[in-house]
Amino acid sequence: MFPHHREREQPIFSARAHVFQIDPATKRNWIPASKHAVTVSFFYDANRNVYRIISVGGTKAIINCTVTPSMTFTKTSQKFGQWADSRANTVYGLGFATEQQLHQFSDKFKEVKDAARLAREKSQDKELANTALSIAAPQFSQDLSDELQSPPVMCVNGPEDKLFRSQSADITLSAEKERIKKMLSEGSICEINLEAELFTLQDSNTKLVAALHEANANVEQWKKQLTAYQEETDRLREQVAELEAHGGHGPSDLLKDELTQSLEELEALLKAKDEEIHILQSKKVEYHEMEHDRDEAVHRLRETEMRNAELERRVQNSEQNLNNSLEDRDRMDSEIQRAIEILDIKIFDLNDLRQSLVKLVDK
């Protein structure tokens, strides 16, 4: 049974790195999987109790790797590490900006690998218990088949025909259940990709918000400086005008040159500040665009969750129908068994009657 409200995979650690894959032809050279640094995240699936490493570049999943206890993350340089994924038949490489980021990712990889090992041990214990419970099932099915193939059953055509129709319905329901489970699994993969994209957008959004707040604070400070520079410029202009009005020479000319140079420097500084303010305003526009992308990703994620809920409801209905079919089959088995017992009694009575008639004929 699937729960009606299934928990989604949750990100537990993220880092930015350049992603590479080993060249399948040479098994030596690295092929870049991303044009620039992307977010590489560890996800935990509480339902399946598994850990995965996921990285999304645009609309394409660059890394989708399930962490197993046999994996090992190897540091090959101060800022580069790699690990092998036998299921994907490839080797992933990550290039980090700093050595500290590499150490953090390596420590988290080891932690997740140990957690995956514990999860596998628990899963194996459960499988052993389930295997022990299901050992008798094949033998029970074989005994039931032998009884159904015995001669007395050949006379009971009605219940046997009903049993065949019940088994056909059981097979049809099982096929429908597997098809719906496959659709649900595909929907889950789409949901995980959307969650990774949403997590990346949220990370970028947080950084942009922090940069925007810092920029707003700087803008206020620069506005104050700009006002002070303008006042200083006006004062210097007045001094230059006074000196020109007096028409002095000698030291006054030297002072005039100094004031003119200071005025030019202040004008250049004002121009630079204006350019910085323009750049910050353009970043603010980019921030609004990122917010729009995030809202679209949230909308797609909600639509995917609704589709998954509908698929889970259909799976539950199919399982309910399957259980009802199994109960009908059990009732049919009971009826067949009773019919077999009745036929055995009738055959025994007929044998006694035949022997009695033989004795009468002999006499």
C-alpha positions in Angstrom: 0.0 0.0 0.0 1.2 3.5 -0.8 0.4 6.3 1.7 -2.1 8.8 0.5 0.2 11.7 1.3 3.7 10.6 0.2 6.7 12.6 1.6 8.9 14.1 -1.0 12.7 13.8 -1.1 14.3 16.5 1.0 17.7 18.2 0.3 20.2 17.7 3.1 23.3 19.3 1.7 24.3 21.4 -1.4 27.5 22.7 -2.9 28.4 24.4 -6.2 31.0 22.7 -8.4 31.9 22.1 -12.0 30.7 18.6 -13.1 32.7 16.2 -15.3 32.2 12.7 -16.6 34.8 10.2 -17.7 35.2 9.7 -21.4 33.5 6.2 -22.1 35.9 5.6 -25.1 39.3 6.3 -23.4 38.3 5.9 -19.7 41.0 8.5 -19.0 39.9 11.9 -20.2 37.3 14.1 -18.5 34.3 15.5 -20.4 32.6 18.6 -19.0 29.0 17.9 -18.1 28.2 21.6 -17.3 29.4 24.9 -18.9 29.7 26.5 -15.5 29.4 25.7 -11.8 26.1 24.1 -10.9 24.4 23.1 -7.6 25.1 19.5 -6.5 22.7 18.3 -3.8 22.3 15.2 -1.5 18.6 14.2 -1.3 17.0 11.7 1.2 13.9 9.7 0.3 12.1 8.8 3.5 9.7 6.4 1.8 12.3 4.2 0.1 15.0 5.1 2.7 17.6 5.9 0.1 20.0 8.7 -0.6 20.7 10.3 -4.0 23.1 12.9 -5.5 21.2 15.1 -7.9 22.4 18.0 -10.1 20.3 19.8 -12.7 21.6 22.0 -15.5 18.7 23.8 -17.1 16.1 21.2 -17.8 18.5 18.3 -17.9 19.6 16.1 -15.0 23.4 16.1 -15.1 23.8 13.7 -12.0 21.1 11.3 -10.8 23.1 8.8 -8.7 21.8 6.6 -5.9 24.4 6.3 -3.1 25.4 2.8 -2.2 27.7 1.5 0.6 30.3 0.3 -2.0 30.9 3.8 -3.4 34.0 5.8 -2.4 34.7 9.5 -3.0 38.4 10.0 -3.8 40.2 13.4 -3.6 42.6 13.5 -6.6 43.8 17.1 -6.0 43.3 20.0 -3.6 40.0 21.1 -5.4 39.0 18.0 -7.3 37.3 14.7 -6.3 35.6 11.8 -8.1 33.5 8.6 -7.5 32.3 5.7 -9.7 28.6 4.9 -10.3 28.4 1.3 -11.5 24.7 1.5 -12.3 25.2 4.4 -14.7 28.5 2.8 -15.8 30.4 6.1 -15.5 32.7 8.1 -13.2 31.7 11.6 -12.0 34.2 14.3 -11.2 33.6 17.5 -9.3 35.8 20.6 -9.4 35.3 23.0 -6.4 36.3 26.6 -6.0 38.1 26.1 -2.7 39.7 23.2 -0.8 37.3 23.7 2.1 34.3 23.0 -0.2 35.9 19.8 -1.3 36.5 18.7 2.3 32.9 19.5 3.2 31.5 17.5 0.2 33.8 14.5 1.0 32.7 14.4 4.6 29.0 14.6 3.7 29.6 11.8 1.1 31.1 9.5 3.8 28.3 10.3 6.2 25.6 9.6 3.6 27.4 6.3 2.5 27.3 5.1 6.2 23.6 6.0 6.4 23.0 4.1 3.2 24.8 1.0 4.6 22.6 1.0 7.7 19.5 1.4 5.6 20.5 -1.6 3.4 21.1 -3.8 6.5 17.6 -2.9 7.8 16.1 -3.7 4.4 17.9 -7.0 4.2 16.6 -8.0 7.6 13.0 -7.2 6.4 13.6 -9.2 3.2 14.7 -12.3 5.2 11.6 -12.1 7.3 9.4 -11.8 4.2 11.2 -14.7 2.5 10.6 -16.9 5.5 6.9 -16.0 5.5 6.6 -16.7 1.8 8.4 -20.1 1.7 5.2 -22.1 2.1 3.3 -20.2 -0.6 4.6 -22.1 -3.7 4.1 -25.5 -2.0 0.5 -24.5 -1.1 -0.1 -23.5 -4.7 1.3 -26.8 -6.0 -0.8 -28.8 -3.6 -3.9 -26.9 -4.7 -3.1 -27.4 -8.3 -2.6 -31.2 -7.8 -6.0 -31.4 -6.1 -7.7 -29.5 -8.9 -6.1 -31.9 -11.5 -7.4 -35.1 -9.7 -10.2 -37.1 -11.4 -13.1 -36.1 -9.1 -12.7 -32.5 -10.2 -13.3 -33.4 -13.8 -17.0 -33.8 -13.0 -17.3 -30.3 -11.4 -17.2 -28.0 -14.4 -19.0 -25.0 -12.9 -16.7 -24.0 -10.0 -13.6 -24.7 -12.1 -14.8 -22.4 -14.8 -15.5 -19.7 -12.2 -12.0 -20.2 -10.7 -10.4 -19.7 -14.2 -12.3 -16.4 -14.7 -11.2 -15.3 -11.2 -7.5 -16.0 -12.0 -7.8 -14.1 -15.3 -9.3 -11.1 -13.5 -6.4 -11.4 -10.9 -3.8 -11.3 -13.7 -5.5 -8.3 -15.4 -5.7 -6.4 -12.1 -2.0 -7.1 -11.4 -1.0 -5.9 -14.9 -3.0 -2.7 -14.3 -1.4 -2.2 -10.9 2.1 -2.6 -12.4 1.3 -0.1 -15.1 0.0 2.5 -12.6 3.0 2.0 -10.4 5.3 2.7 -13.4 3.3 5.9 -14.2 3.7 6.9 -10.5 7.4 6.2 -10.6 7.8 8.4 -13.7 5.8 11.2 -12.0 8.1 10.9 -8.9 11.2 11.4 -11.1 9.7 14.5 -12.7 8.8 15.7 -9.2 12.4 15.2 -8.0 13.8 17.1 -11.0 11.4 20.0 -10.3 12.3 19.9 -6.6 16.0 20.1 -7.5 15.3 23.0 -9.8 13.2 24.7 -7.1 16.0 24.2 -4.6 18.5 25.8 -7.0 16.2 28.7 -7.6 15.6 29.2 -3.9 19.4 29.2 -3.3 19.9 31.8 -6.1 17.0 33.8 -4.7 18.5 33.9 -1.2 21.8 35.1 -2.6 20.1 37.7 -4.8 18.0 39.0 -1.8 21.2 39.3 0.3 23.0 41.1 -2.5 20.0 43.4 -3.1 19.8 44.4 0.6 23.5 45.1 0.6 23.2 47.1 -2.6 20.3 49.1 -1.2 22.3 49.9 1.9 25.2 50.9 -0.3 22.9 53.0 -2.5 21.7 55.0 0.5 25.4 55.5 1.6 26.4 56.5 -1.9 23.5 59.0 -2.2 24.7 60.7 1.0 28.2 60.8 -0.4 26.9 62.1 -3.7 25.1 64.9 -2.0 28.2 65.8 0.0 30.3 65.7 -3.3 27.8 67.9 -5.0 27.9 70.4 -2.2 31.7 70.3 -2.3 31.6 70.8 -6.0 29.3 73.8 -5.8 31.6 75.3 -3.1 34.6 74.8 -5.3 32.8 76.3 -8.3 32.0 79.3 -6.2 35.6 79.6 -5.1 36.8 79.3 -8.8 34.3 82.0 -9.8 35.5 84.3 -7.0 39.1 83.8 -8.1 38.3 84.5 -11.7 36.3 87.6 -10.7 39.3 89.0 -8.7 41.5 88.3 -11.7 44.5 87.4 -9.5 47.7 85.8 -10.7 50.6 83.9 -9.3 49.5 81.9 -6.2 45.9 82.4 -7.2 46.5 80.7 -10.6 48.1 77.7 -8.8 45.1 77.5 -6.5 42.8 77.7 -9.4 44.5 74.8 -11.1 44.3 72.7 -8.0 40.6 73.5 -7.6 40.0 72.7 -11.2 41.7 69.3 -10.8 39.7 68.6 -7.7 36.6 69.4 -9.5 37.4 67.1 -12.4 38.2 64.3 -9.9 34.8 64.8 -8.2 33.0 64.8 -11.5 34.7 61.5 -12.4 33.8 60.0 -9.1 30.2 61.1 -9.5 30.1 59.5 -12.9 31.4 56.2 -11.5 28.8 56.2 -8.7 26.1 56.8 -11.3 27.3 53.7 -13.2 27.3 51.6 -10.1 23.7 52.7 -9.3 22.7 51.7 -12.8 24.3 48.3 -12.4 22.5 47.7 -9.1 19.2 48.7 -10.8 19.8 46.1 -13.5 20.5 43.4 -10.9 17.2 44.3 -9.2 15.5 43.5 -12.6 17.3 40.1 -12.7 16.0 39.4 -9.1 12.4 39.9 -10.2 13.0 37.6 -13.1 14.3 34.9 -10.8 11.3 35.3 -8.6 9.0 34.8 -11.6 11.0 31.6 -12.5 10.6 30.3 -9.0 6.9 30.9 -9.0 6.6 28.9 -12.3 8.6 26.1 -10.8 6.4 26.0 -7.7 3.3 25.9 -9.9 4.7 23.0 -11.9 5.6 21.2 -8.7 2.1 21.6 -7.4 0.6 20.2 -10.6 3.0 17.2 -10.4 1.9 16.6 -6.8 -1.8 16.6 -7.9 -1.1 14.1 -10.7 0.8 11.9 -8.2 -2.1 12.0 -5.7 -4.5 10.9 -8.5 -2.2 8.1 -9.5 -1.9 7.0 -5.8 -5.7 7.0 -5.6 -5.9 4.8 -8.7 -3.3 2.4 -7.2 -5.3 2.1 -4.0 -8.5 1.4 -6.0 -6.7 -1.3 -8.0 -5.3 -2.9 -4.8 -8.8 -2.9 -3.3 -10.2 -4.6 -6.4 -7.3 -7.1 -6.2 -8.0 -7.9 -2.6 -11.7 -8.4 -3.4 -10.7 -10.7 -6.3 -8.5 -12.7 -3.9 -11.3 -13.1 -1.4 -13.6 -14.3 -4.2 -11.0 -16.8 -5.2 -10.7 -18.1 -1.7 -14.4 -18.6 -1.5 -14.3 -20.5 -4.8 -11.5 -22.7 -3.4 -13.7 -23.5 -0.4 -16.7 -24.3 -2.6 -14.5 -26.6 -4.8 -13.1 -28.4 -1.7 -16.6 -29.0 -0.4 -17.7 -30.3 -3.9 -14.7 -32.6 -3.9 -15.6 -34.0 -0.5 -19.2 -34.6 -1.6 -18.1 -36.3 -4.8 -15.8 -38.6 -2.8 -18.7 -39.6 -0.6 -21.0 -40.2 -3.6 -18.3 -42.3 -5.4 -17.8 -44.3 -2.2 -21.6 -44.9 -2.0 -21.7 -45.9 -5.7 -18.9 -48.4 -5.2 -20.8 -50.0 -2.3 -24.0 -50.1 -4.4 -22.1 -51.7 -7.3 -20.5 -54.4 -5.0 -24.0 -55.1 -3.5 -25.4 -55.5 -7.0 -22.6 -57.8 -8.0 -23.2 -60.0 -5.0 -26.9 -60.1 -5.8 -26.2 -61.2 -9.4 -23.8 -63.9 -8.2 -26.4 -65.3 -5.9 
